[in-house]
Amino acid sequence: MNRFRQAVLAGHQPKAAALESVGTAGRAVLFAGATVIIALLGPFVLRINFFNGLTVAAALTVLMVMLSALWMLPALLSLLGNKALGIRLPWGKKPGRTHPEGKRWAHYGHNLQRRPWLTTIGAIAIIVVLAIPVLSLRQGFADDSGKPEGSSSRIAYDLMSSGFGPGVNGPFFAAVKLPSANDAAVLSTIVAGLGAAEGVATTLPTPEMIPLIAMNPDAFGPDGTVATIMITPTSAPQDEETTALLDRLRSEVNPGLEASTGAEIYIGGAQAITSDFTTVLTDALPIFLLVVVGLGFLALVLLFRSLLVPLTAALTSLMSFAAAMGITVAVFQWGWLSGPLGISGTGPIMPFL
């Protein structure tokens, strides 16, 4: 639209102006839209199905906007002619004359180009400083500990933590496949082993409760070979120690108990699912960035027919991403400026951001 407006003000006929705008700005719109679509479809690399609908819908929206700008808008501009410029105000620009846009920005850009190396080094230094906090990035999901103080969910969270320990708000659940029906001795051994692991506050049931549980014919499922154990960590759900406990149970504690009892032990629950989901997204992030930046780089190579400009764009995209995530860590994980910004709590950064 701006290209069309400039061409008409320069004295071109509306149809010629529409063709000129498509030939110049239209090409940029095409490649810019394609780059955005590539970025939006990038989550397919993560292979997490519930992202698919969101990414496809967003990509189709961008595609429709891009096609409208390339097909419908030029046709409408040709039909409307000078009417597309709207009502000209008395102080507006007159047809037949070109008017340089943004004199202040032009002056600003000229000053930057007078000392390009100094400007480049200064900009890189600022971005690096902003990106430093990303080295401390800890991913996870928010819980009620980040809710505003005084809210019902926050009060309940604090009461549970103060009364039963911080881990009660995010317990793990172990599903146990017993080697034989109603094998209370094996279950007691497993409960004792899990309860003795470093980082475990309590288990439910406790070893002392097993004889009472064994008296219930339905305690081990219909076939008598399934049992569940709730494992309460000593740390809060968002603490790194809780994730470390989950890894330790799965990689160190469970194999030993399975070898000695012949049972099968699987650690799950909402807290474990959250940790597993975070791990999947974290492991896929490098591939995601490589695919998105790589395909964007190829699109820019086709647009500019150069390697230097696309390479610069790819590097600046990665640097901008690092700086944005660094600011996010500083504010939402470290709590910097949380008071002025009205942020009530801190915690890990949600992995799909």
KEKE-3310 file (N, C-alpha, C; in steps of 0.2 Angstrom, whole numbers, plus 5000, padded with zeros to 4 digits):
npx = (5004:5010:5020:5012:5005:5016:5020:5009:5009:5020:5016:5013:5001:4987:4985:4998:5005:5001:5006:5019:5021:5018:5029:5039:5037:5029:5037:5045:5035:5031:5042:5044:5032:5033:5044:5039:5029:5037:5043:5032:5028:5038:5037:5033:5044:5046:5037:5026:5010:4999:5002:5001:4988:4987:4999:4997:4985:4989:4999:4991:4983:4993:4996:4984:4983:4995:4992:4981:4987:4995:4987:4973:4973:4982:4973:4961:4967:4970:4957:4951:4960:4965:4956:4960:4969:4963:4955:4963:4971:4973:4986:4992:5002:5006:5000:5012:5024:5038:5041:5052:5052:5051:5062:5069:5072:5080:5091:5095:5099:5109:5119:5122:5129:5140:5149:5151:5158:5159:5146:5141:5149:5145:5131:5132:5138:5128:5118:5124:5126:5112:5109:5116:5109:5102:5110:5107:5095:5080:5069:5052:5035:5023:5016:5004:5012:5016:5005:4995:4998:4986:4976:4965:4970:4984:4984:4980:4990:5001:4997:4997:5010:5017:5011:5013:5025:5035:5035:5023:5014:5017:5018:5026:5020:5020:5018:5016:5020:5018:5027:5019:5003:4995:5007:5013:5025:5035:5030:5031:5045:5048:5042:5049:5062:5060:5056:5068:5076:5087:5081:5067:5053:5042:5032:5017:5008:5016:5029:5024:5011:5008:5004:4991:4985:4986:4976:4964:4955:4954:4965:4976:4972:4961:4967:4977:4990:4994:5000:5000:5010:5012:5024:5032:5042:5056:5057:5051:5039:5044:5057:5074:5079:5069:5067:5079:5077:5067:5074:5084:5077:5072:5083:5093:5087:5075:5080:5088:5079:5070:5078:5080:5068:5060:5049:5040:5043:5036:5037:5026:5013:5007:5017:5028:5025:5025:5039:5044:5039:5045:5058:5057:5054:5065:5076:5073:5074:5087:5087:5075:5078:5088:5082:5072:5079:5088:5080:5074:5086:5089:5078:5080:5092:5087:5080:5088:5099:5112:5125:5130:5121:5109:5116:5120:5107:5102:5111:5108:5095:5096:5104:5095:5085:5092:5094:5081:5076:5085:5081:5069:5072:5079:5068:5057:5062:5072:5067:5070:5065:5052:5043:5039:5034:5023:5023:5020:5027:5041:5049:5052:5054:5042:5043:5038:5038)
npy = (4994:5006:5007:5008:5020:5029:5028:5033:5046:5051:5052:5042:5031:5023:5009:5006:5010:5000:4988:4991:4991:4978:4972:4976:4978:4967:4955:4955:4954:4941:4932:4936:4932:4918:4915:4917:4907:4896:4897:4896:4883:4876:4869:4857:4849:4845:4835:4834:4831:4839:4852:4853:4857:4871:4877:4874:4881:4894:4896:4895:4906:4916:4913:4916:4930:4934:4930:4938:4950:4949:4946:4950:4964:4972:4971:4978:4990:4994:4995:5005:5016:5033:5035:5026:5032:5039:5053:5068:5078:5096:5098:5088:5077:5081:5076:5071:5074:5069:5064:5063:5050:5049:5058:5060:5047:5044:5052:5047:5034:5038:5043:5032:5025:5032:5028:5013:5001:5004:5005:4993:4984:4990:4987:4973:4970:4975:4966:4954:4956:4956:4943:4935:4930:4919:4908:4903:4897:4889:4876:4873:4871:4882:4883:4883:4891:4902:4910:4925:4932:4929:4924:4911:4898:4900:4902:4889:4881:4886:4883:4869:4866:4871:4863:4850:4849:4854:4846:4840:4846:4842:4827:4811:4796:4779:4765:4748:4732:4717:4702:4691:4686:4697:4699:4704:4705:4708:4721:4728:4728:4736:4748:4752:4753:4764:4774:4776:4782:4796:4812:4809:4812:4805:4790:4783:4770:4767:4756:4750:4750:4740:4727:4729:4734:4723:4715:4719:4713:4719:4727:4725:4726:4719:4707:4705:4709:4722:4737:4753:4767:4782:4795:4807:4821:4829:4842:4856:4857:4864:4865:4861:4850:4841:4837:4831:4821:4813:4808:4801:4791:4783:4779:4774:4769:4762:4751:4743:4739:4732:4722:4714:4711:4706:4713:4725:4743:4758:4776:4789:4801:4818:4827:4820:4819:4832:4835:4826:4830:4843:4839:4833:4844:4852:4844:4844:4857:4862:4856:4861:4875:4874:4869:4879:4891:4887:4884:4897:4904:4899:4903:4917:4917:4914:4925:4937:4933:4930:4927:4933:4942:4934:4926:4935:4939:4927:4925:4937:4934:4923:4929:4938:4930:4924:4935:4940:4928:4929:4941:4937:4926:4934:4942:4934:4922:4925:4936:4950:4967:4963:4968:4982:4978:4971:4957:4942:4931:4920:4908:4893:4894:4892:4878:4878:4891)
npz = (5000:5004:4994:4983:4985:4986:4972:4965:4970:4965:4952:4943:4934:4941:4939:4934:4945:4954:4948:4950:4964:4967:4960:4968:4983:4984:4981:4993:5002:4999:5002:5015:5021:5018:5026:5039:5040:5039:5051:5060:5057:5062:5075:5072:5072:5085:5087:5095:5097:5101:5098:5084:5078:5082:5076:5063:5060:5063:5053:5041:5043:5041:5028:5021:5023:5016:5003:5001:5001:4990:4979:4980:4985:4976:4965:4970:4972:4959:4954:4962:4961:4962:4972:4982:4990:4999:5008:5005:5016:5021:5024:5018:5007:4991:4974:4962:4967:4976:4992:5005:5017:5034:5040:5052:5056:5045:5047:5059:5054:5046:5054:5061:5051:5049:5059:5058:5063:5077:5080:5078:5086:5099:5099:5098:5110:5120:5117:5120:5134:5138:5135:5144:5156:5150:5152:5164:5162:5167:5164:5165:5172:5178:5194:5208:5217:5211:5210:5214:5230:5243:5235:5233:5228:5230:5244:5248:5243:5251:5264:5263:5260:5272:5282:5278:5271:5258:5246:5245:5237:5224:5222:5217:5208:5209:5199:5202:5196:5202:5205:5209:5214:5226:5234:5247:5254:5244:5240:5252:5253:5242:5245:5256:5250:5241:5250:5257:5249:5244:5245:5246:5256:5262:5260:5253:5253:5270:5275:5287:5285:5276:5280:5284:5273:5264:5269:5263:5250:5237:5236:5228:5215:5202:5198:5208:5206:5205:5211:5219:5224:5233:5232:5241:5238:5246:5242:5234:5220:5209:5211:5207:5213:5214:5201:5199:5209:5203:5191:5198:5205:5194:5187:5196:5209:5206:5196:5205:5215:5206:5202:5213:5218:5207:5203:5193:5191:5189:5187:5188:5187:5189:5191:5187:5173:5169:5171:5161:5149:5149:5147:5134:5126:5128:5124:5110:5106:5101:5088:5083:5082:5073:5061:5059:5058:5048:5037:5035:5032:5019:5012:5012:5005:4992:4990:4991:4984:4989:5001:5012:5017:5021:5030:5040:5044:5050:5060:5068:5071:5080:5090:5094:5099:5110:5118:5121:5128:5138:5145:5149:5158:5168:5173:5175:5181:5189:5196:5194:5193:5196:5206:5201:5189:5193:5195:5204:5208:5206:5195:5186:5168:5156:5145:5131:5127)
capx = (5000:5014:5023:5007:5004:5022:5020:5004:5011:5026:5014:5011:4994:4985:4987:5006:5008:4999:5011:5026:5021:5018:5035:5044:5035:5026:5042:5047:5029:5031:5047:5043:5027:5036:5049:5035:5026:5042:5044:5026:5028:5044:5035:5032:5050:5045:5033:5021:5004:4994:5005:4999:4982:4989:5004:4993:4980:4993:5002:4986:4981:4998:4996:4979:4985:5000:4989:4977:4991:4998:4982:4967:4975:4983:4967:4957:4970:4969:4950:4950:4964:4966:4952:4963:4973:4958:4954:4969:4971:4976:4993:4994:5006:5003:5002:5017:5030:5040:5042:5056:5049:5055:5068:5072:5075:5085:5096:5098:5103:5115:5123:5125:5133:5146:5154:5148:5161:5158:5139:5141:5152:5141:5125:5133:5139:5122:5114:5127:5124:5105:5108:5119:5105:5099:5114:5104:5088:5078:5062:5047:5028:5020:5011:5001:5016:5017:4999:4995:4997:4979:4972:4963:4974:4990:4983:4980:4997:5005:4995:4999:5018:5019:5008:5015:5031:5034:5034:5016:5011:5020:5021:5026:5016:5024:5014:5021:5018:5020:5028:5014:4997:4995:5013:5014:5032:5038:5027:5034:5052:5049:5040:5055:5067:5059:5056:5075:5080:5089:5076:5061:5051:5037:5029:5010:5008:5022:5030:5020:5004:5007:5000:4983:4982:4985:4969:4959:4956:4954:4971:4981:4969:4957:4971:4981:4997:4996:4999:5002:5014:5013:5031:5032:5049:5057:5058:5045:5038:5048:5064:5078:5080:5063:5068:5085:5075:5064:5079:5088:5073:5071:5090:5097:5083:5071:5083:5090:5073:5067:5082:5080:5061:5056:5043:5041:5041:5035:5036:5022:5010:5007:5024:5033:5023:5028:5046:5046:5037:5050:5064:5056:5055:5072:5080:5071:5075:5092:5084:5070:5081:5092:5077:5069:5084:5091:5075:5074:5092:5088:5073:5083:5097:5084:5077:5094:5104:5118:5126:5132:5115:5105:5120:5119:5100:5102:5115:5105:5089:5099:5106:5089:5082:5095:5093:5074:5076:5089:5077:5063:5075:5080:5062:5052:5065:5076:5063:5072:5059:5045:5039:5037:5030:5017:5024:5020:5031:5046:5049:5055:5051:5038:5047:5036:5039)
capy = (5000:5012:5008:5011:5027:5033:5029:5038:5053:5052:5054:5036:5029:5018:5002:5005:5010:4993:4984:4993:4989:4971:4970:4978:4976:4960:4950:4955:4951:4934:4929:4937:4927:4911:4914:4917:4901:4891:4897:4893:4876:4873:4865:4850:4845:4843:4829:4834:4832:4845:4858:4853:4861:4878:4879:4874:4887:4901:4896:4896:4913:4920:4912:4920:4937:4935:4929:4944:4956:4948:4946:4955:4971:4975:4972:4983:4997:4996:4997:5011:5022:5038:5035:5022:5036:5042:5060:5072:5084:5102:5098:5081:5077:5083:5071:5073:5076:5064:5066:5058:5048:5048:5062:5059:5040:5044:5056:5042:5029:5041:5044:5025:5022:5035:5024:5006:4996:5006:5004:4985:4982:4992:4983:4966:4970:4975:4959:4949:4957:4954:4936:4931:4926:4913:4902:4900:4895:4882:4876:4869:4873:4886:4880:4888:4895:4908:4914:4931:4931:4930:4920:4904:4893:4902:4900:4882:4879:4888:4879:4862:4866:4872:4858:4843:4849:4857:4841:4837:4849:4839:4820:4806:4790:4773:4759:4742:4726:4712:4696:4686:4690:4698:4698:4710:4706:4712:4728:4731:4729:4741:4754:4753:4755:4770:4779:4777:4786:4802:4817:4806:4813:4800:4786:4781:4768:4766:4749:4748:4750:4735:4721:4731:4734:4716:4712:4721:4709:4724:4732:4724:4726:4713:4700:4705:4710:4729:4742:4760:4770:4789:4797:4814:4823:4834:4848:4859:4854:4868:4865:4857:4844:4837:4834:4826:4815:4808:4805:4796:4785:4779:4777:4771:4766:4757:4745:4739:4736:4727:4716:4711:4708:4703:4717:4731:4749:4764:4782:4793:4806:4824:4830:4817:4820:4839:4834:4822:4835:4848:4836:4832:4850:4854:4840:4846:4864:4863:4854:4866:4881:4873:4869:4886:4896:4885:4886:4904:4906:4897:4908:4923:4916:4915:4932:4942:4930:4932:4923:4937:4945:4929:4924:4940:4939:4921:4926:4942:4931:4919:4933:4941:4925:4923:4941:4939:4923:4932:4946:4933:4923:4939:4945:4929:4917:4929:4941:4957:4971:4960:4973:4987:4974:4967:4949:4940:4925:4918:4901:4891:4896:4886:4876:4879:4898)
capz = (5000:5004:4988:4978:4987:4983:4965:4963:4972:4960:4945:4940:4934:4947:4937:4934:4952:4957:4946:4953:4971:4967:4958:4973:4989:4984:4982:5000:5006:4998:5006:5022:5023:5018:5032:5045:5039:5041:5059:5063:5056:5066:5081:5070:5073:5092:5087:5100:5092:5102:5095:5077:5076:5083:5071:5056:5060:5063:5047:5036:5043:5038:5021:5018:5023:5011:4997:5000:4999:4983:4974:4981:4986:4970:4960:4972:4971:4952:4953:4966:4958:4967:4978:4987:4994:5004:5008:5007:5021:5018:5025:5016:5002:4984:4969:4957:4971:4980:4999:5008:5023:5040:5040:5058:5055:5040:5050:5063:5051:5043:5060:5063:5046:5050:5063:5058:5067:5083:5081:5078:5093:5104:5098:5100:5118:5123:5116:5124:5141:5139:5134:5149:5160:5147:5154:5170:5161:5170:5161:5169:5172:5184:5199:5212:5221:5208:5210:5219:5237:5245:5231:5236:5226:5234:5251:5249:5242:5256:5269:5262:5261:5279:5286:5276:5268:5251:5241:5245:5231:5218:5223:5211:5209:5207:5198:5203:5194:5207:5202:5210:5217:5233:5237:5252:5256:5239:5240:5258:5251:5237:5248:5260:5246:5239:5256:5260:5243:5245:5243:5247:5262:5264:5255:5255:5260:5273:5276:5293:5283:5271:5282:5284:5266:5262:5271:5258:5244:5231:5237:5223:5209:5201:5198:5213:5204:5204:5217:5218:5229:5232:5234:5242:5238:5251:5239:5230:5213:5204:5213:5203:5217:5213:5195:5201:5212:5198:5187:5202:5206:5188:5184:5201:5214:5203:5194:5210:5218:5202:5201:5220:5219:5202:5201:5188:5194:5184:5191:5184:5190:5185:5192:5182:5166:5168:5170:5155:5144:5149:5144:5127:5123:5129:5119:5103:5105:5096:5081:5081:5080:5067:5056:5057:5056:5042:5031:5034:5028:5012:5009:5011:5000:4986:4990:4990:4980:4992:5007:5018:5020:5025:5036:5045:5047:5054:5067:5072:5074:5086:5095:5097:5103:5116:5122:5123:5133:5144:5149:5152:5164:5173:5175:5178:5185:5195:5199:5193:5192:5198:5209:5196:5183:5196:5195:5211:5210:5201:5194:5179:5161:5152:5139:5124:5125)
cpx = (5004:5018:5018:5006:5010:5022:5015:5006:5016:5023:5012:5003:4993:4987:4995:5008:5006:5004:5018:5026:5021:5025:5041:5042:5032:5031:5044:5041:5029:5036:5047:5038:5029:5040:5045:5032:5031:5043:5038:5026:5033:5042:5034:5038:5050:5041:5029:5014:4999:4996:5002:4994:4984:4993:5001:4989:4984:4996:4997:4984:4986:4998:4990:4980:4990:4997:4984:4981:4994:4993:4976:4969:4977:4977:4962:4961:4970:4962:4949:4954:4965:4962:4955:4967:4969:4958:4961:4968:4974:4983:4996:4999:5003:5005:5008:5023:5031:5042:5046:5053:5054:5062:5072:5076:5081:5091:5099:5102:5109:5121:5126:5130:5140:5152:5151:5151:5159:5151:5138:5143:5148:5134:5126:5134:5133:5118:5117:5126:5117:5104:5111:5115:5102:5104:5111:5097:5086:5070:5058:5040:5026:5016:5008:5005:5018:5010:4999:4994:4990:4974:4970:4968:4981:4990:4983:4987:5001:5004:4997:5007:5020:5016:5011:5022:5030:5033:5027:5012:5012:5022:5021:5022:5019:5018:5018:5017:5021:5022:5023:5008:4997:5001:5015:5021:5036:5036:5031:5042:5053:5047:5046:5061:5066:5059:5063:5079:5081:5084:5069:5059:5047:5035:5022:5008:5015:5023:5026:5013:5002:5003:4992:4981:4981:4979:4964:4960:4956:4961:4976:4978:4965:4961:4976:4988:4999:4995:5002:5005:5014:5020:5031:5039:5049:5057:5051:5044:5042:5055:5068:5079:5075:5064:5074:5082:5071:5069:5083:5083:5072:5078:5094:5093:5079:5074:5085:5084:5070:5071:5081:5073:5057:5050:5045:5039:5041:5033:5032:5019:5011:5014:5029:5031:5026:5035:5048:5044:5042:5056:5063:5057:5062:5077:5079:5072:5081:5090:5079:5073:5085:5087:5074:5074:5087:5086:5074:5080:5091:5083:5076:5089:5093:5081:5083:5099:5111:5119:5127:5125:5111:5109:5119:5112:5099:5105:5111:5098:5091:5100:5100:5085:5085:5094:5086:5073:5080:5085:5071:5066:5076:5074:5058:5055:5069:5072:5065:5066:5052:5041:5035:5032:5024:5017:5025:5024:5036:5046:5052:5051:5048:5042:5045:5036:5045)
cpy = (5006:5013:5011:5018:5032:5034:5033:5045:5055:5053:5048:5035:5024:5011:5001:5006:5003:4988:4985:4990:4982:4968:4971:4975:4969:4955:4950:4952:4943:4930:4930:4932:4920:4910:4913:4910:4895:4891:4894:4886:4872:4868:4858:4846:4842:4836:4828:4836:4838:4851:4859:4858:4869:4880:4879:4880:4894:4901:4898:4903:4918:4919:4916:4927:4938:4934:4935:4950:4955:4948:4951:4962:4974:4976:4977:4990:4999:4999:5004:5017:5026:5038:5031:5026:5040:5050:5064:5078:5090:5101:5092:5082:5078:5078:5075:5075:5070:5067:5061:5056:5047:5052:5060:5052:5040:5047:5051:5037:5032:5041:5037:5023:5026:5032:5016:5001:4998:5004:4996:4982:4984:4988:4976:4965:4971:4969:4954:4949:4955:4947:4932:4927:4919:4907:4899:4898:4889:4882:4871:4873:4877:4882:4885:4893:4902:4913:4920:4929:4933:4927:4914:4899:4894:4900:4893:4879:4880:4884:4871:4861:4867:4867:4851:4843:4851:4852:4838:4840:4846:4832:4816:4800:4784:4768:4753:4736:4721:4706:4690:4690:4691:4698:4704:4711:4710:4719:4731:4733:4735:4748:4756:4756:4762:4776:4780:4781:4793:4807:4815:4808:4808:4796:4785:4776:4767:4758:4746:4747:4744:4729:4723:4731:4727:4712:4714:4717:4713:4728:4731:4723:4719:4706:4700:4706:4717:4733:4749:4763:4778:4791:4804:4816:4828:4841:4850:4857:4858:4868:4860:4850:4839:4833:4829:4820:4810:4805:4799:4790:4780:4776:4773:4767:4760:4751:4741:4735:4730:4721:4711:4708:4705:4707:4722:4737:4755:4770:4786:4799:4813:4827:4827:4818:4827:4839:4831:4827:4840:4845:4835:4838:4853:4851:4842:4853:4865:4862:4859:4872:4880:4873:4876:4891:4894:4886:4893:4907:4904:4901:4915:4923:4917:4922:4937:4939:4931:4927:4927:4940:4940:4926:4929:4940:4933:4922:4931:4939:4926:4923:4937:4937:4924:4929:4941:4934:4925:4936:4942:4929:4928:4941:4939:4923:4920:4934:4948:4961:4968:4964:4978:4984:4971:4960:4947:4935:4924:4910:4899:4894:4890:4884:4878:4887:4899)
cpz = (5000:4997:4983:4979:4985:4976:4962:4964:4967:4953:4941:4940:4939:4945:4936:4941:4955:4955:4949:4960:4971:4965:4963:4980:4989:4984:4989:5004:5005:5002:5013:5025:5023:5024:5038:5045:5041:5048:5062:5063:5060:5071:5079:5071:5080:5092:5093:5097:5094:5100:5087:5075:5077:5078:5064:5055:5059:5056:5041:5037:5040:5030:5018:5018:5017:5004:4995:4998:4992:4978:4974:4981:4980:4965:4963:4971:4964:4951:4956:4963:4963:4973:4984:4992:5000:5003:5010:5011:5018:5019:5022:5010:4995:4979:4965:4961:4975:4987:5003:5015:5029:5040:5046:5058:5050:5043:5055:5060:5048:5048:5062:5057:5046:5054:5063:5062:5075:5085:5082:5084:5099:5105:5101:5108:5122:5123:5120:5132:5143:5139:5140:5153:5157:5149:5160:5168:5164:5168:5166:5168:5178:5188:5203:5217:5217:5207:5215:5226:5239:5241:5234:5235:5230:5241:5253:5248:5248:5262:5269:5263:5268:5283:5284:5272:5261:5245:5241:5239:5225:5219:5216:5213:5206:5206:5198:5200:5198:5203:5203:5214:5224:5237:5241:5254:5251:5239:5246:5256:5247:5240:5253:5256:5243:5244:5258:5255:5246:5242:5243:5255:5265:5258:5258:5251:5263:5274:5282:5290:5278:5274:5283:5277:5263:5264:5267:5252:5237:5231:5231:5216:5208:5201:5203:5212:5203:5210:5216:5225:5228:5235:5235:5242:5244:5249:5235:5223:5208:5206:5208:5207:5216:5206:5195:5204:5207:5194:5192:5204:5200:5186:5190:5206:5211:5200:5199:5213:5213:5201:5208:5221:5214:5199:5196:5191:5189:5188:5186:5189:5187:5185:5187:5175:5164:5167:5163:5149:5143:5145:5137:5124:5123:5124:5112:5101:5100:5089:5079:5078:5073:5061:5054:5055:5049:5036:5030:5030:5021:5009:5008:5006:4993:4985:4988:4986:4982:4998:5013:5021:5024:5031:5042:5048:5051:5061:5071:5075:5080:5091:5098:5101:5110:5121:5125:5129:5139:5148:5152:5158:5169:5176:5179:5182:5191:5199:5199:5190:5193:5201:5204:5191:5186:5196:5202:5213:5204:5201:5188:5173:5158:5146:5132:5122:5120)
residu = (MET:ASN:ARG:PHE:ARG:GLN:ALA:VAL:LEU:ALA:GLY:HIS:GLN:PRO:LYS:ALA:ALA:ALA:LEU:GLU:SER:VAL:GLY:THR:ALA:GLY:ARG:ALA:VAL:LEU:PHE:ALA:GLY:ALA:THR:VAL:ILE:ILE:ALA:LEU:LEU:GLY:PRO:PHE:VAL:LEU:ARG:ILE:ASN:PHE:PHE:ASN:GLY:LEU:THR:VAL:ALA:ALA:ALA:LEU:THR:VAL:LEU:MET:VAL:MET:LEU:SER:ALA:LEU:TRP:MET:LEU:PRO:ALA:LEU:LEU:SER:LEU:LEU:GLY:ASN:LYS:ALA:LEU:GLY:ILE:ARG:LEU:PRO:TRP:GLY:LYS:LYS:PRO:GLY:ARG:THR:HIS:PRO:GLU:GLY:LYS:ARG:TRP:ALA:HIS:TYR:GLY:HIS:ASN:LEU:GLN:ARG:ARG:PRO:TRP:LEU:THR:THR:ILE:GLY:ALA:ILE:ALA:ILE:ILE:VAL:VAL:LEU:ALA:ILE:PRO:VAL:LEU:SER:LEU:ARG:GLN:GLY:PHE:ALA:ASP:ASP:SER:GLY:LYS:PRO:GLU:GLY:SER:SER:SER:ARG:ILE:ALA:TYR:ASP:LEU:MET:SER:SER:GLY:PHE:GLY:PRO:GLY:VAL:ASN:GLY:PRO:PHE:PHE:ALA:ALA:VAL:LYS:LEU:PRO:SER:ALA:ASN:ASP:ALA:ALA:VAL:LEU:SER:THR:ILE:VAL:ALA:GLY:LEU:GLY:ALA:ALA:GLU:GLY:VAL:ALA:THR:THR:LEU:PRO:THR:PRO:GLU:MET:ILE:PRO:LEU:ILE:ALA:MET:ASN:PRO:ASP:ALA:PHE:GLY:PRO:ASP:GLY:THR:VAL:ALA:THR:ILE:MET:ILE:THR:PRO:THR:SER:ALA:PRO:GLN:ASP:GLU:GLU:THR:THR:ALA:LEU:LEU:ASP:ARG:LEU:ARG:SER:GLU:VAL:ASN:PRO:GLY:LEU:GLU:ALA:SER:THR:GLY:ALA:GLU:ILE:TYR:ILE:GLY:GLY:ALA:GLN:ALA:ILE:THR:SER:ASP:PHE:THR:THR:VAL:LEU:THR:ASP:ALA:LEU:PRO:ILE:PHE:LEU:LEU:VAL:VAL:VAL:GLY:LEU:GLY:PHE:LEU:ALA:LEU:VAL:LEU:LEU:PHE:ARG:SER:LEU:LEU:VAL:PRO:LEU:THR:ALA:ALA:LEU:THR:SER:LEU:MET:SER:PHE:ALA:ALA:ALA:MET:GLY:ILE:THR:VAL:ALA:VAL:PHE:GLN:TRP:GLY:TRP:LEU:SER:GLY:PRO:LEU:GLY:ILE:SER:GLY:THR:GLY:PRO:ILE:MET:PRO:PHE:LEU)
# end
